């Protein structure tokens, strides 16, 4: 497959992703100060299960009010790997769940830049499934291939703990308490960030999620791309 360039100065060579990038090429993006995922938590109040974020965040921009906005949760143990869960409704099971082949610490470093782009490419040659139903994905982070991942068909104990604890949360970031039946893990605390994403469908083989930052907040351009190669 062609290389995928994600830096602000080098457009992606993959035509499908390049087309999706043009969706936001003219938009003004907020800057993000160095510090990684924990610094990013300052975008959102620290939460407990069931918090209502609308009152806490003040007057949002119009996209945040769309019922069609998708919820994305990025979570993982501090010393473990990062997972992404995509939900259309936080009270329902994720429509897409995957553990990325990269550590939380590696994502922290990427978030020290102004732009974070996660690209997932399926090399399946048929169109029998919907795009997000594909299983095997090549994973790129800011233009660098970090490995392969398989979409989770079912949630494990850790994923269930996160989804259940954040069931009533629409936006937020912080550290989740350890489940009562879980022992202390050598991977450290479970960190998470949940945000609303604008979902843009380019075709049956490409779509993207663009994070909607709270109005006026300092934050990165965080995007997730899904592409099926042919």
C-alpha positions as CSV (number, residue, x, y, z in Angstrom):
1,X,0.0,0.0,0.0
2,X,1.2,3.6,-0.5
3,X,2.8,5.4,2.4
4,X,0.5,7.6,4.4
5,X,1.9,11.1,5.3
6,X,0.1,12.8,8.1
7,X,2.2,15.8,8.8
8,X,0.6,19.2,8.3
9,X,3.0,19.9,5.4
10,X,2.7,16.6,3.6
11,X,-0.8,15.5,2.3
12,X,-1.7,11.9,2.6
13,X,-1.0,9.9,-0.6
14,X,-4.0,7.6,-0.1
15,X,-6.7,9.2,-2.2
16,X,-9.5,8.1,0.1
17,X,-7.9,9.7,3.2
18,X,-6.8,12.7,1.2
19,X,-10.4,13.3,0.2
20,X,-11.6,13.1,3.8
21,X,-8.8,15.5,4.9
22,X,-10.2,18.1,2.5
23,X,-13.3,18.2,4.7
24,X,-11.4,20.2,7.3
25,X,-8.7,21.8,5.3
26,X,-10.2,25.2,5.5
27,X,-11.2,25.0,9.2
28,X,-9.2,26.8,12.0
29,X,-7.7,24.3,14.4
30,X,-6.9,24.9,18.0
31,X,-3.3,24.5,19.3
32,X,-2.3,21.9,21.7
33,X,0.4,22.4,24.3
34,X,2.9,19.6,24.9
35,X,2.2,17.0,27.6
36,X,0.3,14.2,26.1
37,X,-2.9,12.5,27.2
38,X,-2.9,13.7,30.8
39,X,-2.5,17.3,29.6
40,X,-5.4,16.8,27.2
41,X,-7.6,16.0,30.2
42,X,-7.7,19.7,30.9
43,X,-10.1,20.0,28.0
44,X,-12.8,18.3,30.0
45,X,-13.8,18.3,33.7
46,X,-12.8,15.2,35.7
47,X,-15.9,13.0,35.8
48,X,-17.7,10.4,37.7
49,X,-20.3,8.1,36.2
50,X,-23.5,9.8,35.3
51,X,-22.2,13.4,35.0
52,X,-24.1,15.7,32.6
53,X,-21.5,17.6,30.6
54,X,-23.6,20.2,28.9
55,X,-23.9,22.4,32.0
56,X,-20.3,22.0,32.8
57,X,-19.0,22.9,29.4
58,X,-21.0,26.1,28.9
59,X,-22.4,27.1,25.5
60,X,-21.2,24.6,23.0
61,X,-20.6,25.0,19.3
62,X,-23.5,23.9,17.0
63,X,-21.9,20.5,16.0
64,X,-21.9,19.4,19.7
65,X,-25.7,19.7,19.7
66,X,-26.2,17.3,16.8
67,X,-27.9,14.1,17.9
68,X,-26.0,12.4,15.0
69,X,-22.6,13.1,16.6
70,X,-20.7,9.9,17.4
71,X,-19.0,9.2,20.8
72,X,-15.5,8.1,20.8
73,X,-13.6,6.8,23.9
74,X,-9.8,6.4,24.0
75,X,-8.7,4.5,27.0
76,X,-6.0,2.3,28.4
77,X,-3.7,1.6,31.3
78,X,-0.8,4.1,31.7
79,X,1.7,1.3,30.9
80,X,-0.5,-0.7,28.7
81,X,-2.0,-0.4,25.2
82,X,-4.5,2.1,24.0
83,X,-8.0,1.0,22.9
84,X,-10.7,2.9,20.9
85,X,-14.4,2.4,21.3
86,X,-16.9,4.0,18.9
87,X,-20.5,4.4,20.0
88,X,-23.7,5.9,18.5
89,X,-25.3,5.8,21.9
90,X,-23.3,5.6,25.2
91,X,-26.0,3.4,26.7
92,X,-25.5,0.7,24.0
93,X,-22.6,-1.5,23.0
94,X,-19.8,0.0,20.8
95,X,-20.2,-0.3,17.1
96,X,-16.5,-0.6,16.8
97,X,-13.9,-1.6,19.4
98,X,-10.2,-2.1,18.8
99,X,-7.0,-2.3,20.8
100,X,-4.2,-0.4,19.0
101,X,-0.7,-1.9,18.7
102,X,0.8,1.1,20.6
103,X,1.3,2.0,24.2
104,X,-0.4,4.8,26.1
105,X,3.0,6.4,26.5
106,X,3.5,6.4,22.7
107,X,0.2,8.1,22.1
108,X,1.1,10.7,24.8
109,X,4.1,11.7,22.7
110,X,2.0,12.0,19.6
111,X,-0.4,14.2,21.4
112,X,2.3,16.7,22.1
113,X,2.0,17.8,18.5
114,X,-0.8,20.0,17.0
115,X,-2.3,17.1,15.0
116,X,-3.1,13.5,15.9
117,X,-4.3,11.3,13.1
118,X,-5.0,7.6,13.5
119,X,-5.5,5.8,10.2
120,X,-7.0,2.3,10.1
121,X,-6.8,0.5,6.8
122,X,-8.4,-2.7,5.9
123,X,-6.8,-4.7,3.1
124,X,-9.9,-6.8,2.5
125,X,-10.5,-7.1,-1.3
126,X,-14.3,-7.6,-1.1
127,X,-17.2,-5.3,-0.1
128,X,-19.4,-7.9,1.5
129,X,-19.2,-6.2,4.9
130,X,-19.8,-2.7,6.0
131,X,-16.5,-0.8,6.5
132,X,-16.6,-0.8,10.3
133,X,-17.4,-4.5,10.3
134,X,-14.0,-5.5,8.9
135,X,-11.8,-7.4,11.3
136,X,-8.1,-6.9,10.4
137,X,-6.7,-3.4,10.3
138,X,-3.3,-1.9,9.5
139,X,-2.8,0.9,12.0
140,X,-1.0,4.2,11.3
141,X,-0.4,7.0,13.7
142,X,0.7,10.4,12.3
143,X,2.0,8.7,9.2
144,X,3.9,5.9,10.8
145,X,2.8,2.3,10.6
146,X,2.6,0.9,14.1
147,X,1.3,-2.6,13.3
148,X,-1.9,-4.6,12.9
149,X,-5.0,-5.0,15.1
150,X,-8.1,-7.1,15.0
151,X,-11.5,-5.6,15.8
152,X,-13.0,-7.0,19.0
153,X,-16.2,-8.8,18.5
154,X,-16.8,-9.0,22.2
155,X,-15.7,-6.9,25.1
156,X,-13.3,-8.2,27.8
157,X,-13.6,-7.4,31.5
158,X,-11.5,-4.2,31.2
159,X,-13.6,-2.9,28.3
160,X,-16.9,-3.7,30.1
161,X,-15.6,-1.9,33.2
162,X,-14.9,1.2,31.2
163,X,-18.1,1.2,29.2
164,X,-20.3,0.5,32.2
165,X,-18.6,3.2,34.3
166,X,-18.9,5.8,31.6
167,X,-22.5,4.8,30.6
168,X,-23.9,8.2,31.5
169,X,-21.0,10.3,30.4
170,X,-21.1,12.2,27.1
171,X,-17.7,14.0,27.4
172,X,-14.9,13.8,29.9
173,X,-11.4,12.6,30.7
174,X,-9.6,11.3,33.8
175,X,-8.7,8.2,35.7
176,X,-11.2,5.4,36.4
177,X,-11.2,3.6,39.8
178,X,-10.1,0.0,39.8
179,X,-13.0,-2.5,39.6
180,X,-13.7,-4.0,43.0
181,X,-13.0,-7.5,41.7
182,X,-9.8,-6.5,40.0
183,X,-6.4,-6.7,41.7
184,X,-3.8,-4.0,41.3
185,X,-2.2,-4.2,37.8
186,X,1.4,-3.5,37.0
187,X,0.2,-1.4,34.0
188,X,-0.9,1.3,36.3
189,X,-4.2,3.2,36.4
190,X,-6.9,3.1,33.7
191,X,-7.0,6.5,31.9
192,X,-9.6,7.6,29.5
193,X,-10.8,10.4,27.3
194,X,-14.3,10.6,25.9
195,X,-15.5,13.1,23.3
196,X,-18.0,13.7,20.6
197,X,-16.9,13.2,17.0
198,X,-18.3,14.5,13.7
199,X,-18.6,11.5,11.4
200,X,-18.0,12.0,7.8
201,X,-18.6,9.3,5.2
202,X,-16.6,9.6,2.1
203,X,-17.8,6.4,0.4
204,X,-18.6,2.8,1.3
205,X,-14.8,2.3,1.6
206,X,-13.8,5.4,3.6
207,X,-15.0,7.5,6.5
208,X,-13.5,9.7,9.2
209,X,-14.2,10.9,12.7
210,X,-13.2,14.4,13.7
211,X,-13.1,15.3,17.4
212,X,-15.3,18.2,18.5
213,X,-13.4,20.3,21.0
214,X,-15.4,22.2,23.7
215,X,-16.0,25.8,22.6
216,X,-12.9,27.9,23.0
217,X,-10.8,25.1,24.5
218,X,-7.2,24.5,23.7
219,X,-6.9,21.1,22.1
220,X,-5.5,19.1,19.2
221,X,-6.9,18.2,15.9
222,X,-7.7,14.5,16.7
223,X,-9.0,12.5,13.8
224,X,-9.6,8.8,13.1
225,X,-9.7,7.5,9.5
226,X,-11.1,4.2,8.3
227,X,-10.2,3.1,4.8
228,X,-10.7,-0.1,2.8
229,X,-8.0,-0.6,0.2
230,X,-8.5,-2.3,-3.2
